[in-house]
Amino acid sequence: KSGKDYCYSADPLLQYVYDNTCDNVPPKGQCTGSTPLQQCEGDCDGNGNCAQGLYCFQRDEGVTSVPGCSGTPPDPMSGYDNDKDYCTIPPLPPSGHLAYVYDDGGNRPFSHYDKSPPLGECEGDCDDDNDCAGDLKCFQRSGTEAVPGCASGDSIYGQDKSGRDYCYRDTPATSPPTQSPTSTCAPTPAITPPPTGPATYIPGQNTLFEADLNLSTGLRAEVIAWSGQKVVLSSGQVSAESFHGKPDGAAVFADECGGGWTYVSNSEEGGSSSYTGGVGALYFNAQNEVVDYKMIQKSTRRNCSGGKTWWNTWVTCEETDSGGVYEVHPKNNNP
C-alpha cells in the first residue's frame, strides 16, 4: 500500500549455498559458496565450516528457524532430506561462564560480542590487569587452563578460546554465609512413636490404588508437587517459586539440624543453548510435612543424572554437548 510502512527482519536471510558434495545445492546442484561459511549460510557439518566467531547451529527434526537469521531454511533439491545446518552467531553464555567478548585484533565482529575494556569477570580476551574492571585481574593462559571462579562449559560456542586470557577475581567475593531455610530446623514437631504389633506393610499385595499408583498393603501415596505450580506448604502458604519442570535424578539428605530431611531433584529443562534447567529442593520436617521449596541450582541445561557425595552435597550433570558437572549444597541460597 502506497505510503504505508512495514516491519522487516534485520537478520540475514538463510541461504543454502554449500554442501560437502555440492550435488544437493539448489537450483542446479552446484555450490555457490565455500567454507568458511558466513552468517546464515549452510550447509555446515561443524563449527570448523563457519567463519570466525560463528558456530554451526544443528537443526533437529522439525526445526524451521535458525537464531539470528530470517526466513525458513531453504529446501534441498527434490529427494534429499531437509535437515541442513547453518552458521550463525552463538548465544552469550550465562553469568559465571567464560565469554570471549573482545579481541584487540578485531576477531569478534558481532554486535553482542564487541565489548571493549574494561571487561567483567570471566570475560576475555584481556592483555593485562588494566583491561579488567575494578579489582579484577587478567588470568594469563597458554592453552585452556581453568580460570579461577569461571566455568567453561561453552566450548561448543568458541568461548573457551585456547591461549586467550580472561578477567577473574583473585580473591573470592565476600558474601554472607549460606543460611539454612528457617522453616527446616525450627520448630521441630514431636515425632510419633513407631507402631508396635504385626507388620502392616506386605510387599506384593497390590490392594490399594491411590494418587494414580497401585500400592501394596500398608503403603500410602500423596501428590505433593506439580511441575509449573507453586508447592503448598504445611503452613497453608505456598512456595515462592514454582516446582521445576521435567524432574529427573534425585536424592534425599538428612537435615543436619535434626528431625527433618531434604529431597533434591534435577530439572532436565533446557537444551544446548537454553539454560532453563537446574536443581530444586523440597524441605520436610520430622512429621514428613513440606515446609519449603526452592531452586538451589539455576542457569544450567538438561540436568539429568547426578549423585550424592559422602560429604552430603549433590553433584548434578548436564546431559548435552560440552555439558558441565556442578556440585551444590542441598540448602544453597545462591543458585
C-alpha positions in Angstrom: 0.0 0.0 0.0 1.5 3.3 -1.1 2.7 5.4 1.9 2.3 2.6 4.4 5.3 1.3 6.4 6.1 -2.4 7.0 8.1 -4.4 9.6 11.0 -6.4 8.4 13.8 -8.5 9.9 17.3 -7.0 10.0 18.7 -10.5 10.3 20.4 -12.0 7.2 18.4 -14.4 5.1 19.1 -18.1 5.3 21.0 -19.3 2.2 21.8 -22.9 1.2 25.0 -22.3 -0.7 27.3 -25.2 0.1 27.4 -28.9 0.7 30.3 -31.2 1.1 29.3 -32.9 -2.1 27.7 -29.9 -3.7 25.3 -32.0 -5.7 22.4 -31.2 -3.2 22.5 -27.5 -3.6 19.6 -25.9 -5.4 18.9 -24.9 -8.0 21.3 -26.8 -10.2 23.3 -29.0 -7.8 26.3 -26.7 -7.7 27.8 -24.9 -4.7 27.5 -21.1 -4.9 29.5 -20.6 -1.7 32.5 -22.1 0.0 33.9 -22.6 3.6 34.3 -20.8 5.9 30.6 -20.0 5.6 29.2 -16.6 6.7 26.3 -15.9 9.0 23.1 -17.7 7.9 24.9 -19.8 5.2 24.7 -23.6 5.1 25.1 -26.5 5.0 27.7 -26.8 7.8 28.8 -30.0 9.4 30.6 -28.4 12.4 32.0 -25.2 13.7 35.0 -25.6 11.5 32.9 -24.9 8.5 31.9 -21.5 9.8 33.7 -18.1 9.8 35.5 -16.8 12.9 33.0 -16.2 15.7 30.2 -18.3 14.3 29.1 -21.7 15.2 27.1 -24.4 13.3 23.5 -24.5 14.5 22.5 -28.1 14.3 18.8 -28.4 13.4 16.7 -31.1 14.9 13.8 -32.6 13.0 11.0 -30.1 12.6 13.1 -27.1 13.5 12.3 -24.5 10.8 14.1 -21.4 12.1 17.7 -20.5 12.9 18.6 -18.0 15.7 20.0 -14.7 14.2 18.6 -15.5 10.7 15.4 -14.7 8.9 13.4 -16.8 6.6 12.9 -20.6 6.7 15.7 -23.0 5.8 15.7 -23.5 2.0 14.6 -27.0 1.0 17.3 -29.1 -0.6 16.8 -30.5 -4.1 14.0 -32.9 -4.5 14.7 -36.3 -3.0 17.1 -35.1 -0.3 16.4 -34.8 3.4 15.5 -31.4 4.9 17.9 -31.2 7.8 20.6 -28.8 6.7 22.5 -26.8 9.3 23.5 -23.2 9.2 26.3 -21.0 10.6 25.1 -18.3 13.0 26.1 -16.1 16.0 26.4 -18.2 19.2 24.4 -17.1 22.2 26.1 -15.4 25.1 26.8 -17.8 27.9 25.2 -17.3 31.3 27.0 -15.3 34.1 30.0 -17.1 35.5 30.9 -18.9 32.3 33.8 -17.8 30.1 32.8 -15.3 27.5 35.1 -14.4 24.6 33.7 -10.9 24.0 36.7 -8.8 23.0 39.8 -9.2 20.9 42.1 -6.3 20.0 42.8 -8.0 16.7 39.1 -7.4 15.7 38.2 -11.1 15.7 34.8 -10.6 17.4 32.8 -8.9 14.6 29.3 -9.3 16.0 27.3 -6.7 18.0 26.7 -8.6 21.2 30.4 -9.7 21.3 32.1 -6.4 20.5 32.7 -5.2 24.1 35.7 -3.0 24.9 37.7 -2.9 28.1 37.3 -2.8 31.0 36.0 -6.3 30.9 33.9 -8.0 33.5 34.5 -11.2 35.5 35.1 -14.3 33.2 35.3 -12.1 30.1 38.2 -12.0 27.7 40.5 -11.5 25.8 42.5 -9.3 28.2 46.2 -8.5 27.8 46.8 -7.3 31.4 45.1 -6.2 34.5 44.3 -2.8 33.0 41.9 -4.5 30.6 39.8 -5.7 33.6 37.2 -3.8 35.6 37.7 -2.8 39.2 39.9 -5.1 41.2 39.7 -8.0 38.7 42.9 -9.3 37.3 43.8 -10.9 33.9 44.5 -14.6 34.1 47.2 -15.4 31.6 46.9 -18.7 29.7 49.0 -20.7 27.2 46.2 -23.1 26.5 42.8 -23.9 28.0 43.8 -23.8 31.7 40.9 -23.4 34.1 40.2 -19.8 35.0 39.5 -19.4 38.8 35.9 -18.7 39.6 34.8 -19.3 36.0 33.1 -22.3 34.3 34.0 -23.3 30.8 31.0 -25.4 29.6 30.6 -23.4 26.4 33.5 -24.5 24.2 30.9 -25.5 21.6 30.4 -21.8 21.0 34.1 -20.9 21.0 34.0 -19.1 24.3 36.9 -21.0 26.0 39.4 -20.0 23.4 42.8 -21.6 23.7 45.6 -19.1 24.5 43.1 -16.3 25.3 43.2 -14.6 28.7 40.2 -13.8 30.9 39.5 -11.5 33.8 38.9 -13.1 37.1 38.6 -12.3 40.8 41.9 -13.0 42.6 40.2 -13.0 46.0 36.7 -14.7 46.1 34.0 -12.1 46.5 32.8 -11.7 50.1 29.3 -13.0 50.6 27.2 -13.7 53.7 27.3 -17.3 54.9 24.8 -19.7 53.4 21.8 -19.8 55.7 19.5 -22.8 56.0 15.8 -22.3 55.3 14.5 -21.1 58.6 11.5 -23.4 58.4 13.5 -26.6 58.1 15.1 -26.5 61.6 12.7 -24.8 63.9 10.4 -25.7 65.3 10.8 -29.5 65.1 7.5 -31.2 65.8 7.4 -34.2 68.2 8.0 -37.5 66.4 5.2 -40.0 66.7 6.5 -43.3 68.2 6.7 -46.1 65.7 3.8 -48.5 65.8 4.0 -51.9 67.5 2.4 -55.2 66.7 2.2 -57.2 63.4 3.7 -55.8 60.2 1.3 -53.6 58.2 3.3 -53.4 55.0 3.1 -56.5 52.9 5.1 -56.4 49.7 3.4 -57.8 46.7 -0.1 -57.4 48.0 -1.5 -55.0 45.4 -4.5 -53.9 47.3 -4.7 -50.1 47.0 -5.0 -47.5 44.2 -4.1 -44.0 45.3 -2.7 -40.9 43.6 -2.7 -42.9 40.3 -0.4 -45.6 41.7 -1.0 -49.2 42.5 0.3 -49.9 46.0 0.9 -52.8 48.3 -0.9 -53.3 51.6 0.3 -50.8 54.2 1.6 -48.1 51.8 0.1 -44.6 51.2 0.7 -42.1 48.3 0.2 -38.4 48.1 1.0 -35.8 45.4 3.0 -33.0 47.0 4.2 -31.0 43.9 3.2 -30.4 40.3 5.6 -29.1 37.7 4.9 -25.4 36.9 2.9 -24.9 40.1 3.8 -23.5 43.5 4.1 -26.0 46.3 1.5 -26.0 49.1 3.3 -25.9 52.4 2.3 -27.2 55.8 1.7 -23.6 57.0 -1.1 -23.2 54.4 1.1 -20.8 52.4 2.7 -21.6 49.0 6.3 -21.6 48.0 7.9 -18.5 46.4 8.9 -20.5 43.3 7.1 -23.0 41.2 8.2 -26.6 41.2 10.6 -27.3 38.4 9.8 -29.0 35.1 11.0 -32.4 33.9 12.2 -33.7 37.3 15.0 -36.3 37.0 17.9 -37.6 39.1 17.2 -37.1 42.8 18.5 -37.9 46.3 17.4 -37.5 50.0 19.5 -35.7 52.7 19.0 -35.9 56.4 18.6 -32.4 58.0 21.8 -31.6 59.9 19.6 -29.7 62.4 17.9 -32.9 63.3 14.4 -34.2 62.7 13.8 -33.2 59.1 15.1 -34.0 55.6 15.6 -32.6 52.1 14.7 -34.1 48.7 16.7 -32.7 45.8 15.7 -33.2 42.2 17.3 -32.3 38.9 15.4 -30.4 36.2 16.0 -31.6 32.7 14.6 -28.4 31.2 16.6 -26.5 28.5 18.8 -27.5 25.6 22.2 -26.9 24.0 21.7 -23.1 24.2 18.8 -22.8 26.6 19.8 -22.5 30.2 16.5 -23.2 31.9 17.4 -26.4 33.9 18.8 -26.7 37.4 18.1 -28.4 40.7 15.1 -27.9 43.0 14.8 -28.9 46.7 11.8 -29.8 48.8 12.2 -29.4 52.6 10.4 -31.7 55.1 10.1 -31.6 58.9 10.1 -34.6 61.2 6.4 -35.2 60.6 7.1 -35.5 56.8 5.3 -32.2 56.2 6.5 -30.0 53.3 7.8 -26.7 54.9 9.6 -25.1 51.9 10.7 -25.4 48.3 13.2 -23.5 46.2 15.7 -23.9 43.3 19.2 -24.5 44.6 20.8 -24.5 41.1 19.8 -22.3 38.1 21.1 -21.3 34.7 22.1 -24.8 33.7 20.7 -27.1 31.0 19.2 -30.6 30.8 20.3 -31.6 34.3 19.8 -35.4 34.0 21.8 -37.7 36.2 23.6 -36.9 39.5 24.9 -38.3 42.7 25.0 -37.8 46.4 28.5 -37.3 47.8 29.9 -38.8 51.1 30.0 -35.2 52.5 26.3 -34.6 51.8 26.3 -32.4 48.7 24.6 -33.1 45.4 26.5 -33.5 42.0 24.3 -32.6 39.0 25.3 -33.3 35.4 24.2 -31.5 32.2 23.2 -34.1 29.5 24.3 -32.1 26.5 27.4 -31.4 24.3 30.1 -29.6 26.4 27.9 -30.0 29.4 29.2 -29.3 32.9 29.1 -31.1 36.3 28.1 -28.9 39.2 28.3 -29.5 43.0 25.6 -27.9 45.1 24.6 -27.9 48.8 21.0 -29.0 49.4 20.4 -25.7 51.2 22.2 -23.5 48.8 20.9 -19.9 48.9 22.8 -18.6 45.8 21.6 -20.6 42.8 
